[in-house]
Amino acid sequence: MLVKTIACACITIGLFGSANAQTPKPKAPPFLPLSIPYTTADPLLDGQATSAIEWAQATRTPDVFYSGGASRAGAWYAQSRLDWEATSLLTPPNVTPYAGTTVFLAHDLVGSSDPANPLHQFQVQADTDWASFRVPVPAGTAQIWVFANGNAGDDSTWLPFADGLLSEDFVPEGVPPDIVNDIGFIARLNDDPTTDVHWIPGLDPEPGDTQALPDGGDPTWVWEDWHHVFGRASFGQPFQANGLDPAEDNAVDHEVYEIAFYRPDFSAGADGEPPPPWNEWWNLTSVEEAGPWWLGGAVAGTPLKPFTVKQLLKKPVPVLRSDFWLRFRSPAMPDPTAEQDRDAVVAQLEQLKFDAPPSASIPLSRVQAFLVNAYDEVADGDVKGGYANLKLALKNAKDARKEGVRQDELLEPLTNIAALFFGLAVERVIAVDDDGLPATDKALRKAYRSVYGVGRGLGVGSTKGDKAKLTKVVMKTRKIFQAAEKAEKRLALQQQP
């Protein structure tokens, strides 16, 4: 069973034109939009893909890193569950429902099988393995550091890279060099070290717990006590073993991180309407571990200065960092399609026509018509014809601006159009990757490089409210299609007898 590769087609199904809509604020590359569909499954938070059903409705998208010839480190899986029924890992297990929305994210860090490649660290099980995530929670922003494989005796090789964990007031638990008891996870709220809490497996409750633990401790899990986050790690190849990732070169043991964050404020209304906010972007940041071989000529334990984008494309970086938009879909559509995303943009433009000056109605209607034509042609394989129509759609969006439609009103529809075609293009890249083209193949690496560049441009244009930048990014998504087509030809040649 394959997980649905909606990739990055991140258009909201549901409410549009929300007064509370937020623009994304990416901090550092790589940058990608990440759709969050709703699942009908109840995931088990055990740090892995327990079954194919558990992640079958999730969005799967590649993480794009360029290091030693590798074009990706692995894949992200993202999904949400409305009114999740959590099952604890106790024996016997306990089941507890949590009203609202729980978001589940998994980072399947395949890494590289080449020992000379810094990404190889993710295929080496070590007591210094860790990952951190920054996610939106009701009280602001929570950061969680998830640890794997037991407590490291020497924290000097990883702690300086742990994105803020080494601070004056973090949870003190040892004597240098064993400074932190790095098992379980540590959570922090709003970058305030005084809020740090440390979850210890076997001693502290977990989601689903409402009974006494075998080793004592609080018998009931309370999300607020842990800043509405939870995480676990594992080492293996669970997404490959369960058929969620068919790429043969990914079927090797590696690090896997699974986290959840809980939004009780995202709950369905009494009339059955889906929970808000379907028209908002949220920011997610992840930072993965650093191994000693990442340090180059630096003294072990001394962080390196952040690399520029150009440097990032040429050499390894000490820490893998990625930023995403999180866009939530409607729980009424747990398996959304790109066609529904297209229709959602058309509906958004229809609402804009209703609110805009009468003279803007004609160019906005043309935007709708050319957009539908563009999508249909691209979906049928006519990329050239599709982008000719897309160019006309953008021209009429410019005409609508002349007729009195404000730039800020056009910003979100243009962002959605960019994300729609970006997602279609990324699906093509994922497909050729899954079909067996090696991750180190030059054509596939170039395709992922295009994903990286266009995704970053999409983030910059939307963050700054730059309509001109967004217009250019929409057209640049064609570069991903062109790179994917070349990769498909490479794969066809390799598959010839």
Summary of the structure (lengths in Angstrom):
residues: 497
radius of gyration: 22.6
end to end distance: 27.4
largest distance: 71.1
contacts: 1767
relative contact order: 0.17
helix: 35%
strand: 24%
